[in-house]
């Protein structure tokens, strides 16, 4: 991980994902990252500490919530798959990045084959 504060690094890391786009469809306090029109992360930039909403395997979502008090079911998302993680130091930074990468990978795996192939060329 580069030497940057975690919130800044998360924004940077999301933006470097192949095919990643971002915007503020839910207001200026929620930066939404998408790949091929599908959300893979929401960075809640106006909150302190910063929070990030990520998709995970349903078995993992429950484990994370049990292991870390700073991981909660995501509001407005399917709670079986989506967690909101508060970046307060309880979850190690490298694990936060791994969860972000996993969220992106899950979304990419669900894309049409032609979209997945197009992303491979973008890497």
QUIHUSUL-V823110 format. One record per helix or strand. SS is the DSSP state (@ for helix, = for strand). FROM is the first residue (numbers start at 1). TO is the last residue. If there is no record, write none. Layout:
ss: {SS/SS}
from: {FROM/FROM}
to: {TO/TO}
//
This chain:
ss: {@/=/=/=/=/@/=/=/@/@}
from: {6/20/30/38/51/58/71/82/93/113}
to: {16/23/35/44/55/67/73/86/109/122}
//
